[in-house]
Amino acid sequence: MGRTSHTSLKQSAVSKNDEETSHVSHMDSGDSSRLVLLAGDVNEQSITMVVAQLLHLASQNHKPIHLVISTCGGSVDEMFMLYDTIKFLPCPVHTIALGKVMSAGVLLLATGKKGKRMIGRSARIMMHPVSGGAIGNVFEVMSEAKEHQRLQDQMMAAMVRETSASRQQIEKIMKAGHDVYILPDEAIRLGIVDKIIGDIVK
């Protein structure tokens, strides 16, 4: 019997009830606008576009790139694709959370350059466990469950590396069994972001 599997960071009720069309925009009018926008679901189409734009900007010069994120989350595989890209780029990536940054988007937000990760005062962050499903015989289902656990462990390890939170703190959130919402001040305490945009002294 064949099987069907899908692994993702499950999306919030907002995206469950209202299908979003992923939108990625690159505003490039010179070095002053090295800005990339990830808005919508984290999926193959949106992340491929973001990665291409980041690589293009990095090939021009090594000045900072600003990545604005507003997402309900999505695919774990595509999340790690963008995560790995940010990590090996020769230029720093400054991340900015606006509106909502949920699920797969949280690690991407935290991966920005330390000291340059920002969040809007009214933005929300949400974390929850990796989810997925498999149809097939018992051995196929067990194999998928093992892979989901490996991915969750991989994500928790990455969150510990990119934030100031301990593994125990991350595990408590990821294993809560429900959506955990984090306000900007708490996100700063956990080291997911560094500054609230409205509090930045100009």
Secondary structure, DSSP 8 states (H G I E B T S, - for coil): ---EEEEEE---HHHHHS----EEEEE-SSGGG-EEEEEEEE-HHHHHHHHHHHHHHHHH--S-EEEEEEEEEEBHHHHHHHHHHHHH-SS-EEEEEEEEEETHHHHHHHTS-TT--EE-TT-EEEE--EEEEEES-HHHHHHHHHHHHHHHHHHHHHHHHHSS--HHHHHHHHTSSS-EEE-HHHHHHTTS-SEEGGG---
